[in-house]
Amino acid sequence: MIVETKVSSATKEVIIGGNRPTVLIGERINPSGRKKLTEALRSGNLEMLHKEAVSQVKAGADIIDVNVGATGIDEVALLPEAVKIVMAAVEAPICIDGEDPKALEAALKVYKGKAIVNSVKGEKKSLETVLPLVKEYGAVVVGLTIDDDGLPKTADKRVSIAGKIIERAEKMGIPRENVIIDTLCMAVAADSKAGMPVIEAIRRISAEFGVNQTLGASNISFNLPDRHLLNDAFLSVAIPAGLTCPIVDAAKVRPAVLATDLVLGRDNYAMRYIKAYRQRLAAQTRG
């Protein structure tokens, strides 16, 4: 049984897990691979963050990931400002995304609600610096299945690291429902079998630990044509395996996710599926 993870903004709560519909974490506030956003962040022009947050929620994102990490950016100063802008723009809870513990703490201090902290690794240093912040601020943490030995190739190692993170968190007083695991999918363009240990690890972590799980789902299709087809196919396999809150571009994957949820019995009378279809049809008619 998957535990239920609750996150919130000042005005809205989102519950992840159980037999609930898949929760979508919007990925687009991230400068990685996005030249215009990177330039805007470096120049201090944060208007783009507001627009992206609004458009992602409109497209169906339930939670907004906020990442400002890039060369030449003072993340400690900028991350809390970015969080403030997104809080003002949308009611959706925020996933505070960064590697610098000081930046994470600065953002947690200004956040109103129960945030997700993305992320902690299975490395000793990361566990010792990030988990205390998660405990202090009552947040949810994403645990990456990577440790001091690097990114594992096998499902066994991913499951082992997940167990280590969960155990360490619980010993610190962070309940299991406040830990979300990311098994880190890689591009099948580089290794055609890269998705297999990820799916196996998701299934086993779900069965053994019952925690919720996320992924940067579009990593699977990097450097290949028709990426949306691969992303949709991957999600349709990963969600029934135990993926409950993928990090995605909601505008591109939501129809496939809604279809998957419907097939899995998570959409009573197909109401969400039909509503989304009608919204797309209306948008096409207006266009």
PASEBA-1860 file (N, C-alpha, C; in nm, 3 decimals):
! residues 287
1> MIVETKVS> 0.085/-0.120/0.000/0.000/0.000/0.000/0.088/0.125/0.000 ~ 0.068/0.214/-0.096/0.144/0.338/-0.103/0.093/0.434/0.005 ~ 0.185/0.493/0.079/0.145/0.592/0.179/0.098/0.718/0.108 ~ 0.029/0.803/0.180/-0.016/0.929/0.123/0.074/1.042/0.172 ~ 0.123/1.121/0.079/0.209/1.234/0.108/0.131/1.362/0.086 ~ 0.129/1.448/0.187/0.055/1.574/0.177/0.153/1.690/0.165 ~ 0.131/1.773/0.063/0.207/1.897/0.049/0.106/2.010/0.033 ~ 0.152/2.132/0.060/0.055/2.241/0.056/0.121/2.375/0.029
9> SATKEVII> 0.038/2.466/-0.021/0.072/2.608/-0.026/-0.004/2.673/0.088 ~ -0.012/2.803/0.088/-0.089/2.872/0.192/-0.238/2.844/0.180 ~ -0.282/2.808/0.059/-0.426/2.796/0.035/-0.470/2.664/-0.028 ~ -0.375/2.577/-0.063/-0.414/2.455/-0.134/-0.330/2.336/-0.088 ~ -0.398/2.223/-0.067/-0.330/2.099/-0.031/-0.338/2.000/-0.147 ~ -0.229/1.931/-0.173/-0.225/1.825/-0.273/-0.183/1.697/-0.203 ~ -0.258/1.589/-0.228/-0.227/1.460/-0.167/-0.178/1.364/-0.276 ~ -0.062/1.306/-0.251/0.001/1.215/-0.346/-0.009/1.074/-0.293
17> GGNRPTVL> -0.047/0.979/-0.378/-0.038/0.838/-0.341/-0.170/0.770/-0.319 ~ -0.162/0.654/-0.252/-0.279/0.571/-0.236/-0.323/0.523/-0.373 ~ -0.451/0.526/-0.396/-0.503/0.492/-0.528/-0.553/0.617/-0.598 ~ -0.491/0.729/-0.565/-0.532/0.858/-0.618/-0.476/0.879/-0.759 ~ -0.533/0.973/-0.833/-0.478/1.007/-0.965/-0.334/1.054/-0.954 ~ -0.260/1.035/-1.060/-0.121/1.077/-1.067/-0.110/1.228/-1.051 ~ -0.018/1.270/-0.965/0.009/1.413/-0.943/0.122/1.456/-1.037 ~ 0.103/1.568/-1.104/0.204/1.617/-1.198/0.280/1.735/-1.138
25> IGERINPS> 0.412/1.723/-1.136/0.499/1.831/-1.090/0.553/1.902/-1.214 ~ 0.517/2.027/-1.232/0.557/2.101/-1.351/0.705/2.133/-1.353 ~ 0.772/2.103/-1.462/0.918/2.108/-1.469/0.977/2.235/-1.530 ~ 0.897/2.325/-1.581/0.950/2.425/-1.674/1.026/2.541/-1.610 ~ 1.016/2.559/-1.479/1.099/2.662/-1.415/1.231/2.598/-1.376 ~ 1.313/2.578/-1.475/1.444/2.514/-1.460/1.531/2.561/-1.576 ~ 1.643/2.628/-1.549/1.725/2.683/-1.658/1.803/2.581/-1.737 ~ 1.807/2.458/-1.693/1.883/2.355/-1.764/1.829/2.336/-1.906
33> GRKKLTEA> 1.912/2.366/-2.006/1.872/2.350/-2.145/1.778/2.458/-2.195 ~ 1.756/2.563/-2.116/1.662/2.669/-2.156/1.737/2.802/-2.153 ~ 1.788/2.841/-2.270/1.873/2.959/-2.281/1.801/3.087/-2.241 ~ 1.679/3.106/-2.287/1.606/3.230/-2.257/1.580/3.244/-2.107 ~ 1.543/3.135/-2.043/1.518/3.141/-1.899/1.647/3.169/-1.824 ~ 1.756/3.106/-1.866/1.885/3.128/-1.801/1.925/3.274/-1.811 ~ 1.910/3.333/-1.930/1.946/3.474/-1.950/1.857/3.565/-1.866 ~ 1.729/3.532/-1.857/1.637/3.613/-1.776/1.676/3.609/-1.629
41> LRSGNLEM> 1.711/3.490/-1.580/1.750/3.476/-1.439/1.879/3.552/-1.411 ~ 1.974/3.544/-1.502/2.101/3.614/-1.483/2.084/3.766/-1.481 ~ 1.988/3.815/-1.559/1.965/3.959/-1.566/1.873/4.009/-1.455 ~ 1.817/3.916/-1.378/1.726/3.954/-1.271/1.584/3.978/-1.317 ~ 1.553/3.943/-1.442/1.418/3.958/-1.494/1.338/3.831/-1.461 ~ 1.255/3.840/-1.360/1.185/3.722/-1.310/1.041/3.712/-1.357 ~ 1.001/3.799/-1.449/0.863/3.797/-1.500/0.830/3.663/-1.566 ~ 0.931/3.602/-1.628/0.910/3.475/-1.697/0.868/3.364/-1.600
49> LHKEAVSQ> 0.913/3.373/-1.476/0.876/3.273/-1.376/0.726/3.278/-1.348 ~ 0.673/3.399/-1.338/0.529/3.416/-1.316/0.450/3.354/-1.431 ~ 0.490/3.385/-1.552/0.418/3.334/-1.670/0.425/3.181/-1.678 ~ 0.543/3.127/-1.651/0.559/2.982/-1.659/0.474/2.912/-1.553 ~ 0.471/2.966/-1.432/0.391/2.905/-1.326/0.244/2.903/-1.362 ~ 0.193/3.015/-1.412/0.052/3.024/-1.449/0.020/2.928/-1.563 ~ 0.106/2.923/-1.665/0.079/2.838/-1.780/0.085/2.690/-1.744 ~ 0.175/2.655/-1.651/0.185/2.515/-1.611/0.060/2.469/-1.534
57> VKAGADII> 0.013/2.553/-1.445/-0.109/2.518/-1.370/-0.227/2.508/-1.466 ~ -0.235/2.600/-1.560/-0.342/2.596/-1.660/-0.336/2.467/-1.741 ~ -0.215/2.416/-1.765/-0.197/2.293/-1.842/-0.221/2.167/-1.760 ~ -0.237/2.182/-1.628/-0.269/2.067/-1.546/-0.166/2.029/-1.442 ~ -0.061/2.109/-1.423/0.037/2.079/-1.319/-0.026/2.101/-1.181 ~ -0.002/2.007/-1.091/-0.056/2.015/-0.955/0.041/2.083/-0.858 ~ 0.170/2.069/-0.887/0.278/2.124/-0.806/0.378/2.187/-0.902 ~ 0.445/2.295/-0.861/0.541/2.362/-0.948/0.683/2.344/-0.893
65> DVNVGATG> 0.770/2.286/-0.973/0.911/2.274/-0.939/0.979/2.407/-0.969 ~ 1.058/2.457/-0.873/1.129/2.585/-0.892/1.278/2.561/-0.875 ~ 1.351/2.578/-0.985/1.496/2.557/-0.987/1.559/2.675/-1.060 ~ 1.657/2.739/-0.997/1.724/2.853/-1.060/1.874/2.830/-1.073 ~ 1.917/2.706/-1.055/2.059/2.675/-1.056/2.122/2.680/-1.194 ~ 2.216/2.771/-1.214/2.291/2.781/-1.339/2.417/2.862/-1.312 ~ 2.515/2.846/-1.400/2.641/2.920/-1.386/2.614/3.071/-1.390 ~ 2.676/3.142/-1.297/2.661/3.286/-1.294/2.541/3.336/-1.216
73> IDEVALLP> 2.469/3.247/-1.149/2.351/3.285/-1.071/2.378/3.264/-0.923 ~ 2.346/3.364/-0.842/2.357/3.353/-0.697/2.231/3.282/-0.647 ~ 2.241/3.152/-0.635/2.123/3.072/-0.603/2.069/3.104/-0.464 ~ 2.157/3.133/-0.370/2.111/3.164/-0.234/2.022/3.287/-0.232 ~ 2.056/3.385/-0.314/1.976/3.507/-0.320/1.853/3.491/-0.408 ~ 1.867/3.417/-0.519/1.760/3.413/-0.619/1.652/3.310/-0.590 ~ 1.687/3.195/-0.534/1.586/3.090/-0.512/1.470/3.137/-0.424 ~ 1.496/3.203/-0.310/1.381/3.251/-0.232/1.297/3.354/-0.305
81> EAVKIVMA> 1.361/3.438/-0.388/1.284/3.536/-0.466/1.196/3.466/-0.569 ~ 1.251/3.362/-0.632/1.173/3.286/-0.729/1.054/3.218/-0.662 ~ 1.076/3.164/-0.544/0.967/3.100/-0.469/0.858/3.202/-0.436 ~ 0.896/3.321/-0.396/0.797/3.426/-0.365/0.712/3.459/-0.488 ~ 0.777/3.468/-0.604/0.705/3.501/-0.727/0.605/3.392/-0.763 ~ 0.647/3.267/-0.752/0.557/3.157/-0.785/0.443/3.149/-0.685 ~ 0.471/3.171/-0.557/0.365/3.172/-0.456/0.260/3.278/-0.488 ~ 0.304/3.392/-0.537/0.212/3.500/-0.570/0.135/3.473/-0.698
89> AVEAPICI> 0.193/3.392/-0.785/0.132/3.367/-0.916/0.025/3.260/-0.913 ~ 0.047/3.153/-0.834/-0.044/3.037/-0.836/-0.067/2.985/-0.696 ~ -0.175/2.909/-0.680/-0.204/2.846/-0.551/-0.133/2.713/-0.534 ~ -0.081/2.656/-0.641/-0.019/2.524/-0.635/0.098/2.520/-0.539 ~ 0.116/2.412/-0.466/0.234/2.396/-0.381/0.362/2.396/-0.466 ~ 0.475/2.415/-0.399/0.603/2.429/-0.468/0.699/2.318/-0.428 ~ 0.772/2.271/-0.528/0.884/2.179/-0.507/1.010/2.264/-0.520 ~ 1.078/2.289/-0.409/1.197/2.373/-0.406/1.317/2.288/-0.448
97> DGEDPKAL> 1.375/2.323/-0.562/1.472/2.235/-0.630/1.610/2.300/-0.633 ~ 1.708/2.235/-0.570/1.844/2.288/-0.573/1.941/2.198/-0.500 ~ 2.070/2.219/-0.523/2.173/2.138/-0.458/2.240/2.210/-0.343 ~ 2.227/2.340/-0.335/2.293/2.418/-0.231/2.206/2.423/-0.106 ~ 2.249/2.362/0.005/2.167/2.363/0.127/2.134/2.504/0.176 ~ 2.224/2.599/0.156/2.196/2.737/0.198/2.082/2.797/0.116 ~ 2.081/2.767/-0.013/1.973/2.817/-0.099/1.840/2.751/-0.061 ~ 1.844/2.622/-0.034/1.723/2.551/0.006/1.666/2.610/0.135
105> EAALKVYK> 1.754/2.636/0.231/1.706/2.692/0.358/1.650/2.833/0.339 ~ 1.716/2.913/0.256/1.666/3.048/0.230/1.526/3.044/0.169 ~ 1.503/2.947/0.080/1.371/2.933/0.017/1.268/2.879/0.116 ~ 1.308/2.784/0.199/1.216/2.728/0.298/1.171/2.835/0.398 ~ 1.259/2.928/0.429/1.225/3.033/0.525/1.111/3.122/0.475 ~ 1.103/3.143/0.345/0.999/3.232/0.292/0.874/3.157/0.246 ~ 0.883/3.025/0.238/0.770/2.949/0.184/0.657/2.938/0.285 ~ 0.535/2.956/0.238/0.417/2.943/0.323/0.344/2.814/0.286
113> GKAIVNSV> 0.357/2.713/0.372/0.296/2.584/0.345/0.395/2.472/0.372 ~ 0.364/2.356/0.321/0.450/2.238/0.334/0.509/2.208/0.197 ~ 0.636/2.240/0.180/0.701/2.228/0.050/0.762/2.090/0.030 ~ 0.797/2.062/-0.094/0.885/1.949/-0.127/1.024/2.005/-0.146 ~ 1.123/1.940/-0.087/1.263/1.977/-0.109/1.324/1.876/-0.206 ~ 1.370/1.924/-0.318/1.428/1.840/-0.422/1.574/1.882/-0.442 ~ 1.668/1.819/-0.367/1.657/1.681/-0.325/1.770/1.650/-0.227 ~ 1.767/1.525/-0.177/1.878/1.470/-0.100/1.931/1.347/-0.173
121> KGEKKSLE> 2.061/1.326/-0.168/2.122/1.208/-0.227/2.157/1.107/-0.119 ~ 2.193/0.986/-0.160/2.235/0.885/-0.064/2.377/0.905/-0.016 ~ 2.438/1.015/-0.054/2.575/1.047/-0.011/2.574/1.096/0.134 ~ 2.680/1.065/0.205/2.691/1.102/0.346/2.675/1.253/0.367 ~ 2.746/1.332/0.289/2.741/1.477/0.305/2.601/1.532/0.280 ~ 2.537/1.484/0.175/2.403/1.530/0.141/2.303/1.495/0.250 ~ 2.309/1.373/0.300/2.218/1.330/0.406/2.235/1.416/0.531 ~ 2.360/1.450/0.561/2.389/1.524/0.684/2.351/1.671/0.675
129> TVLPLVKE> 2.342/1.725/0.554/2.312/1.868/0.540/2.167/1.896/0.502 ~ 2.107/1.809/0.421/1.971/1.836/0.372/1.863/1.784/0.466 ~ 1.878/1.664/0.518/1.773/1.607/0.602/1.743/1.692/0.726 ~ 1.843/1.751/0.793/1.809/1.838/0.905/1.720/1.957/0.866 ~ 1.739/2.010/0.746/1.653/2.119/0.698/1.510/2.070/0.678 ~ 1.498/1.953/0.619/1.365/1.894/0.596/1.292/1.874/0.728 ~ 1.364/1.823/0.826/1.307/1.802/0.959/1.267/1.934/1.023 ~ 1.356/2.034/1.018/1.331/2.162/1.084/1.208/2.233/1.027
137> YGAVVVGL> 1.192/2.226/0.894/1.084/2.301/0.831/0.961/2.215/0.802 ~ 0.963/2.089/0.844/0.847/2.003/0.825/0.811/1.978/0.681 ~ 0.914/1.970/0.597/0.893/1.955/0.453/0.890/1.808/0.411 ~ 0.864/1.788/0.284/0.876/1.657/0.219/1.007/1.659/0.141 ~ 1.076/1.546/0.135/1.205/1.543/0.065/1.204/1.440/-0.047 ~ 1.266/1.475/-0.159/1.290/1.380/-0.267/1.427/1.317/-0.246 ~ 1.431/1.186/-0.239/1.556/1.114/-0.222/1.603/1.055/-0.354 ~ 1.719/1.098/-0.401/1.775/1.048/-0.527/1.856/0.921/-0.502
145> TIDDDGLP> 1.835/0.821/-0.585/1.906/0.694/-0.567/2.044/0.702/-0.632 ~ 2.126/0.789/-0.575/2.265/0.803/-0.615/2.344/0.823/-0.487 ~ 2.463/0.763/-0.478/2.541/0.777/-0.355/2.686/0.810/-0.387 ~ 2.776/0.787/-0.294/2.917/0.821/-0.312/2.982/0.743/-0.424 ~ 2.921/0.632/-0.463/2.975/0.552/-0.575/2.920/0.596/-0.710 ~ 2.833/0.695/-0.711/2.777/0.744/-0.836/2.640/0.688/-0.866 ~ 2.595/0.708/-0.990/2.464/0.661/-1.034/2.468/0.510/-1.059 ~ 2.386/0.433/-0.989/2.389/0.288/-1.007/2.327/0.244/-1.139
153> KTADKRVS> 2.376/0.133/-1.190/2.323/0.078/-1.314/2.213/-0.025/-1.288 ~ 2.209/-0.080/-1.168/2.116/-0.189/-1.139/1.998/-0.144/-1.054 ~ 1.890/-0.220/-1.062/1.774/-0.195/-0.976/1.809/-0.225/-0.831 ~ 1.888/-0.330/-0.808/1.926/-0.367/-0.671/1.989/-0.251/-0.597 ~ 2.083/-0.184/-0.662/2.154/-0.074/-0.597/2.061/0.044/-0.574 ~ 1.972/0.072/-0.669/1.876/0.180/-0.650/1.785/0.153/-0.530 ~ 1.738/0.030/-0.519/1.652/-0.007/-0.407/1.727/0.006/-0.275 ~ 1.853/-0.036/-0.275/1.936/-0.029/-0.155/1.955/0.116/-0.109
161> IAGKIIER> 1.982/0.206/-0.203/2.002/0.347/-0.168/1.871/0.408/-0.118 ~ 1.760/0.372/-0.183/1.630/0.421/-0.138/1.605/0.380/0.006 ~ 1.634/0.255/0.038/1.617/0.206/0.175/1.703/0.282/0.274 ~ 1.824/0.312/0.233/1.918/0.387/0.319/1.863/0.527/0.348 ~ 1.813/0.595/0.246/1.759/0.730/0.264/1.636/0.728/0.355 ~ 1.547/0.633/0.331/1.425/0.622/0.411/1.460/0.592/0.557 ~ 1.553/0.500/0.578/1.593/0.464/0.715/1.656/0.583/0.787 ~ 1.743/0.654/0.717/1.809/0.769/0.779/1.707/0.878/0.813
169> AEKMGIPR> 1.613/0.901/0.721/1.510/1.001/0.746/1.425/0.966/0.867 ~ 1.383/0.842/0.874/1.298/0.799/0.985/1.371/0.808/1.119 ~ 1.501/0.779/1.120/1.580/0.791/1.243/1.588/0.935/1.290 ~ 1.577/1.029/1.196/1.580/1.172/1.230/1.442/1.227/1.265 ~ 1.341/1.141/1.257/1.206/1.186/1.289/1.127/1.235/1.171 ~ 1.177/1.208/1.049/1.103/1.242/0.927/1.020/1.121/0.888 ~ 0.888/1.128/0.894/0.806/1.010/0.866/0.817/0.965/0.721 ~ 0.793/0.838/0.701/0.807/0.779/0.567/0.721/0.848/0.463
177> ENVIIDTL> 0.606/0.895/0.504/0.519/0.961/0.407/0.577/1.094/0.360 ~ 0.679/1.144/0.427/0.743/1.268/0.385/0.870/1.244/0.304 ~ 0.886/1.121/0.256/0.999/1.087/0.168/0.944/1.039/0.033 ~ 0.990/1.102/-0.072/0.956/1.062/-0.208/1.086/1.018/-0.276 ~ 1.085/0.904/-0.341/1.208/0.851/-0.402/1.209/0.876/-0.552 ~ 1.328/0.913/-0.603/1.352/0.933/-0.746/1.458/0.833/-0.790 ~ 1.420/0.738/-0.876/1.512/0.633/-0.919/1.597/0.673/-1.040 ~ 1.586/0.797/-1.084/1.678/0.857/-1.180/1.686/0.784/-1.314
185> CMAVAADS> 1.592/0.812/-1.402/1.596/0.752/-1.535/1.697/0.826/-1.623 ~ 1.759/0.752/-1.712/1.857/0.807/-1.805/1.810/0.785/-1.948 ~ 1.882/0.842/-2.043/1.840/0.841/-2.182/1.857/0.704/-2.247 ~ 1.753/0.656/-2.314/1.764/0.530/-2.386/1.841/0.547/-2.516 ~ 1.865/0.671/-2.556/1.948/0.694/-2.675/2.092/0.649/-2.649 ~ 2.137/0.663/-2.525/2.272/0.622/-2.489/2.279/0.475/-2.451 ~ 2.169/0.424/-2.394/2.162/0.283/-2.353/2.018/0.237/-2.369 ~ 1.992/0.155/-2.467/1.855/0.115/-2.499/1.787/0.040/-2.385
193> KAGMPVIE> 1.866/-0.012/-2.290/1.808/-0.085/-2.177/1.803/-0.001/-2.050 ~ 1.829/0.131/-2.061/1.838/0.217/-1.944/1.706/0.225/-1.866 ~ 1.594/0.208/-1.934/1.467/0.219/-1.865/1.430/0.098/-1.782 ~ 1.489/-0.017/-1.813/1.447/-0.141/-1.747/1.478/-0.146/-1.598 ~ 1.602/-0.115/-1.554/1.628/-0.117/-1.410/1.551/-0.010/-1.335 ~ 1.517/0.099/-1.403/1.439/0.206/-1.339/1.298/0.156/-1.308 ~ 1.234/0.094/-1.406/1.099/0.041/-1.385/1.099/-0.068/-1.278 ~ 1.200/-0.155/-1.283/1.209/-0.261/-1.182/1.228/-0.201/-1.043
201> AIRRISAE> 1.313/-0.100/-1.033/1.337/-0.036/-0.903/1.212/0.032/-0.851 ~ 1.139/0.099/-0.939/1.013/0.163/-0.898/0.917/0.061/-0.841 ~ 0.903/-0.051/-0.910/0.811/-0.157/-0.866/0.852/-0.212/-0.729 ~ 0.981/-0.238/-0.713/1.030/-0.297/-0.588/1.024/-0.199/-0.472 ~ 1.058/-0.073/-0.496/1.052/0.028/-0.390/0.908/0.048/-0.344 ~ 0.816/0.047/-0.439/0.675/0.058/-0.405/0.630/-0.059/-0.317 ~ 0.672/-0.180/-0.355/0.632/-0.299/-0.281/0.699/-0.309/-0.145 ~ 0.827/-0.273/-0.138/0.904/-0.292/-0.015/0.889/-0.179/0.086
209> FGVNQTLG> 0.874/-0.056/0.036/0.874/0.059/0.127/0.742/0.137/0.126 ~ 0.665/0.126/0.019/0.536/0.193/0.012/0.541/0.343/-0.006 ~ 0.659/0.398/-0.037/0.672/0.544/-0.050/0.629/0.589/-0.189 ~ 0.599/0.717/-0.198/0.568/0.776/-0.328/0.697/0.797/-0.406 ~ 0.682/0.806/-0.540/0.799/0.814/-0.626/0.780/0.916/-0.737 ~ 0.891/0.982/-0.771/0.895/1.080/-0.878/1.006/1.047/-0.975 ~ 1.010/1.119/-1.086/1.113/1.104/-1.188/1.113/1.228/-1.277 ~ 1.228/1.266/-1.325/1.233/1.360/-1.436/1.208/1.280/-1.562
217> ASNISFNL> 1.081/1.261/-1.595/1.042/1.161/-1.694/1.099/1.186/-1.834 ~ 1.117/1.312/-1.871/1.163/1.341/-2.008/1.309/1.305/-2.031 ~ 1.382/1.273/-1.925/1.522/1.229/-1.943/1.530/1.105/-2.032 ~ 1.426/1.024/-2.027/1.428/0.897/-2.101/1.441/0.919/-2.251 ~ 1.390/1.031/-2.302/1.383/1.054/-2.446/1.488/1.150/-2.499 ~ 1.581/1.190/-2.415/1.679/1.291/-2.455/1.754/1.249/-2.581 ~ 1.766/1.344/-2.674/1.843/1.326/-2.798/1.779/1.230/-2.897 ~ 1.649/1.211/-2.886/1.577/1.127/-2.982/1.462/1.206/-3.045
225> PDRHLLND> 1.418/1.170/-3.166/1.303/1.238/-3.228/1.172/1.197/-3.165 ~ 1.068/1.276/-3.190/0.934/1.247/-3.136/0.940/1.212/-2.988 ~ 1.002/1.299/-2.912/1.025/1.271/-2.771/0.895/1.246/-2.694 ~ 0.788/1.316/-2.735/0.662/1.301/-2.663/0.610/1.158/-2.667 ~ 0.637/1.086/-2.777/0.591/0.947/-2.787/0.661/0.859/-2.684 ~ 0.793/0.878/-2.672/0.870/0.802/-2.574/0.830/0.837/-2.432 ~ 0.813/0.966/-2.406/0.774/1.008/-2.273/0.640/0.948/-2.232 ~ 0.544/0.953/-2.324/0.412/0.897/-2.296/0.419/0.746/-2.271
233> AFLSVAIP> 0.497/0.677/-2.354/0.511/0.532/-2.339/0.576/0.497/-2.206 ~ 0.679/0.571/-2.171/0.750/0.547/-2.045/0.657/0.568/-1.926 ~ 0.583/0.677/-1.926/0.491/0.705/-1.816/0.382/0.599/-1.804 ~ 0.335/0.549/-1.917/0.229/0.447/-1.913/0.276/0.316/-1.852 ~ 0.407/0.295/-1.851/0.465/0.177/-1.785/0.504/0.209/-1.642 ~ 0.562/0.327/-1.619/0.613/0.362/-1.487/0.502/0.389/-1.386 ~ 0.391/0.448/-1.429/0.283/0.480/-1.336/0.223/0.354/-1.272 ~ 0.186/0.251/-1.348/0.136/0.131/-1.281/0.241/0.059/-1.198
241> AGLTCPIV> 0.370/0.085/-1.226/0.477/0.024/-1.146/0.489/0.090/-1.010 ~ 0.443/0.216/-0.997/0.450/0.284/-0.868/0.491/0.429/-0.873 ~ 0.510/0.484/-0.992/0.541/0.626/-1.008/0.415/0.707/-0.979 ~ 0.420/0.797/-0.881/0.299/0.866/-0.839/0.300/1.016/-0.864 ~ 0.420/1.076/-0.882/0.425/1.222/-0.900/0.542/1.261/-0.990 ~ 0.537/1.227/-1.119/0.647/1.259/-1.211/0.666/1.408/-1.230 ~ 0.791/1.446/-1.259/0.824/1.583/-1.294/0.821/1.592/-1.446 ~ 0.728/1.674/-1.499/0.698/1.670/-1.642/0.659/1.807/-1.694
249> DAAKVRPA> 0.650/1.817/-1.826/0.584/1.930/-1.891/0.437/1.890/-1.904 ~ 0.354/1.941/-1.815/0.214/1.896/-1.807/0.140/1.914/-1.937 ~ 0.169/2.020/-2.009/0.098/2.047/-2.134/0.119/1.935/-2.235 ~ 0.232/1.868/-2.228/0.263/1.765/-2.326/0.221/1.624/-2.285 ~ 0.225/1.594/-2.155/0.203/1.455/-2.113/0.068/1.431/-2.046 ~ -0.004/1.536/-2.009/-0.125/1.515/-1.929/-0.228/1.425/-1.997 ~ -0.255/1.437/-2.127/-0.353/1.346/-2.187/-0.316/1.199/-2.168 ~ -0.189/1.165/-2.187/-0.146/1.026/-2.171/-0.155/0.981/-2.025
257> VLATDLVL> -0.124/1.072/-1.934/-0.132/1.038/-1.791/-0.277/1.017/-1.750 ~ -0.367/1.103/-1.798/-0.509/1.086/-1.767/-0.562/0.953/-1.824 ~ -0.517/0.918/-1.942/-0.559/0.791/-2.002/-0.508/0.673/-1.919 ~ -0.384/0.682/-1.873/-0.327/0.576/-1.791/-0.403/0.563/-1.659 ~ -0.431/0.676/-1.595/-0.507/0.673/-1.470/-0.645/0.611/-1.490 ~ -0.709/0.643/-1.602/-0.842/0.588/-1.630/-0.835/0.436/-1.643 ~ -0.737/0.387/-1.718/-0.722/0.242/-1.736/-0.694/0.173/-1.602 ~ -0.626/0.242/-1.511/-0.591/0.186/-1.381/-0.704/0.202/-1.278
265> GRDNYAMR> -0.818/0.255/-1.320/-0.932/0.267/-1.230/-0.922/0.383/-1.134 ~ -0.848/0.487/-1.171/-0.827/0.602/-1.083/-0.908/0.724/-1.127 ~ -1.007/0.705/-1.210/-1.086/0.817/-1.262/-1.231/0.772/-1.273 ~ -1.308/0.796/-1.166/-1.446/0.748/-1.161/-1.530/0.805/-1.276 ~ -1.592/0.712/-1.349/-1.679/0.747/-1.461/-1.606/0.828/-1.569 ~ -1.473/0.819/-1.571/-1.390/0.888/-1.672/-1.411/1.038/-1.671 ~ -1.447/1.093/-1.556/-1.481/1.235/-1.550/-1.362/1.326/-1.580 ~ -1.244/1.295/-1.525/-1.126/1.379/-1.549/-1.083/1.369/-1.695
273> YIKAYRQR> -1.088/1.249/-1.748/-1.048/1.226/-1.887/-1.139/1.304/-1.983 ~ -1.270/1.295/-1.960/-1.366/1.362/-2.047/-1.356/1.513/-2.033 ~ -1.339/1.562/-1.910/-1.326/1.707/-1.889/-1.205/1.762/-1.964 ~ -1.093/1.692/-1.955/-0.972/1.738/-2.023/-0.990/1.735/-2.174 ~ -1.059/1.633/-2.224/-1.086/1.625/-2.368/-1.169/1.743/-2.414 ~ -1.272/1.776/-2.339/-1.358/1.888/-2.376/-1.282/2.021/-2.372 ~ -1.192/2.034/-2.276/-1.111/2.156/-2.267/-1.018/2.169/-2.388 ~ -0.958/2.059/-2.429/-0.871/2.062/-2.547/-0.950/2.093/-2.673
281> LAAQTRG> -1.070/2.035/-2.682/-1.155/2.057/-2.799/-1.197/2.205/-2.807 ~ -1.232/2.262/-2.692/-1.272/2.402/-2.688/-1.156/2.493/-2.727 ~ -1.036/2.459/-2.679/-0.917/2.539/-2.713/-0.887/2.534/-2.861 ~ -0.905/2.417/-2.923/-0.883/2.401/-3.067/-0.985/2.481/-3.147 ~ -1.108/2.482/-3.097/-1.215/2.556/-3.166/-1.189/2.706/-3.161 ~ -1.142/2.754/-3.045/-1.110/2.896/-3.031/-0.993/2.934/-3.120 ~ -0.897/2.838/-3.132/-0.777/2.864/-3.214/-0.808/2.871/-3.361
END
